[in-house]
Amino acid sequence: MTREQYILATQQNSLPRTEHPQFYPVGIYGWRKRCLYFFVLLLLVTMIVNLAMTIWILKVMNFTVDGMGNLRVTKKGIRLEGISEFLLPLYVKEIHSRKDSPLVLQSDRNVTVNARNHMGQLTGQLTVGADAVEAQCKRFEVRASDGGKVLFSADEDEIVIGADRLKVTGTEGAVFGHSVETPHIRAEPSQDLKLESPTRSLVMEAPRGVQVSAAAGDLKATCRKELHLQSTEGEIFLDADTIRLGNLPMGSFSSTSSFSSSSSPSSSAPRQTIYELCACPNGKLYLSPAGAGSTCQSSSNICLWS
């Protein structure tokens, strides 16, 4: 630096300053300040609205420490009180109601309960619809209230009715397309029991015998053609005060001999003999010549001899 420059610099510094000093403001002013205040106010309003909405939701949904609304989380599981609506599938292990109220499953269309195995395959399905109740499974069972006795069971091979008494109340009775196996068939008191096969034969079989009984009425067997009573190894026993065989043809004979015009006077037709059928007290039958009166009562020696 030259001497002249040094003198000029020192002279300028030594001169008194007559101008006002310049101050530079620090901060945000103008439209920036107004925008900042606006955003702060908007944030405050938003926080207040969110807090109010959160409090309102907590109040409406009834949030508590145990759960929300009708839903309660307990040690035994989840408890729902009142009416609950599920819009998506529900997967649970067990559903039961309170001891003093029933369990109601309601749907606008149908209610379907599915059971699947560990591979996700459908093993059982129960559908309750407006027209029918359908069950798809390998075996369907209906048990008693105690859960022990099977009242009804059905599978691909057979249908079992385990009730002590099966009652059919239809006016047309019960129609079976195939064979029926049962130890006892009876009608209601003061009602008639009718076993009928309109177009085929009616067969009753039992390894140890078939018993048909009418304790307070008549027993009637009617058929269109022949009625066969057959016993292969035993006997047919008719036990009654009176046994009648109606509409039987009655035989007759003539005591005079009939002569033909072409025969000789000495030739005569053989005489036709009529016998009376008698029954012994032991059930055996014998023939006795018919006379003016019945000889069955006087032929007791024949029963002793037979």
Disulfide bonds with the S-S distance in Angstrom:
Cys278-Cys296 1.78
Cys280-Cys303 2.35
